Amino acid sequence: MASKSARSILQPLGPGALVLAVLALLAFHTGAFAAQQWHEPASADEAAVTFTRDVAPILQENCQICHRPGSVGPMSLLTHEQVRLYAPLIKDKVAAREMPPYHLDTGVGIQAIKNDWRLSEEEIATIVAWVDAGAPEGDPADMPAAVEWPDFRKWQLEDRLGKPDHVIKSKPFTVPAEGGDLWWRPRVETGLTEDRLVRALEVRPSFPAGRQAVHHAIPRLLSQNEEGEWVRTGSLSEYAMGKVGEILPADAARLLPANSMIEWDAHYYPMGYVIEDDQLELGLWFYPDGYEAEFTQNLRLYPLQGDIALAPGGTAMTQGFRRWDHPVRIDSFQPHGHVHLHAMSMEAIYPDGSRELLSMVSNFNARWHHSYIYDDDASPMLPTGTVLVLTAWYDNTEANPLTPDPEVWYSRGSRTTDEMSHAWLAITHLDEDSYERLVTERERKKEAGGQGSDGRN
Ligand code: HEC
């Protein structure tokens, strides 16, 4: 603050004088600081957390992507006037880690995640202290410049990768003004007659309407089996509001087989106005023809087994187990369930019998779908013989605000009120040699002091 006002006062004197004066000021400040170190802050105001200096930068970075005009959030959080109105609610949501809506547990499992939306403990403490202090504005001069948002009509990966090599659209869908959640599942051909290896993908909703109304969308992959029936063989990507695209790890490619189909699975939410003929687009960036990927990666659904019998006021738990006959690397984890699912974990039982909790979501919310993509040096490496254990917990008690009626039984099914659960995992398939090599490379990097440990990027 001091340097800002000093600069504006000194500028008319010219650059040489400015440098001298700033040096003099700095010398003065350092001396003054040393002398004052043991004092309390000069006034309570000086120490207090303010909107313009402390809170606005956090909101810009973590909230405004959704909470601004034309985006999915129910209100804008741009100015002090707007934010002040919601201060107590913001404190609750942020302290409970319900906002930003990103539910990977902190403190357990792998924390190094790409595009991690979670706030740090320090950021949460800042917001809480600010609300507790009465949500003061502070010095307007401290307000950071407004964020310049990317052009959402463009592909978000375009600056890095250029335009996509191929675009697949969903069929047009008209979203009514009112009503509950809607699902749109049209099938469209990929239009590709040769196998292609995918390097990056991005699902793009229309702008501005689709950006508000599409909560999440998955382009599933369908292939023909020997009887000529179309069967789901995996998924290509996953979009949830606020997301950008996905670039695969440098050593992996996802196969898009020739003559396949995409079945869109899009979740729309009416926004109070009719949206005519909305379409989603899937942009694909391919490796060049003839390119040989070192490994293949696929994104697939892994089911949990067993009946789900959820008694009135009851809870339940199911598990799924999986073992491969070769080593694998897990690149991403996405729990999926309906309104009763409240937690899912993913654990590894290694061939020597030791166990590791890889990831845990204990506050699952069916309104939000996230694929947690591990940092390249943090993705779990599972040697041959490892058992992967998925565990899901369901809640039909009154404590679960999403259960339609805690007085009735629920069981497995695909309606929104039925229960189901599985995880989507992107898995890179390795052989013994490459497994050894990747593990050694990682260890070397770690010894050289490569990566940070808190997983924020
Ligand atoms: C990815 C989009 C997204 C991000 C990022 C996000 N929000 Fe939200 N927020 C929403 C949506 C959508 C809702 C409506 C409730 C729901 O769908 O869960 C909401 C609801 C809220 C509510 C409750 C409003 C009400 O009237 O009940 C508060 C408070 C809130 N957000 C604050 C924040 C803060 C603070 C941040 C950043 C630290 C943030 N949100 C980040 C999308 C987002």
Residues whose N, C-alpha, C, O or C-beta is under 5 A from the ligand:
A	BS01	HEC	N62 C63 C66 V72 G73 P74 L89 I90 K93 M99 P100 P101 M241 G242
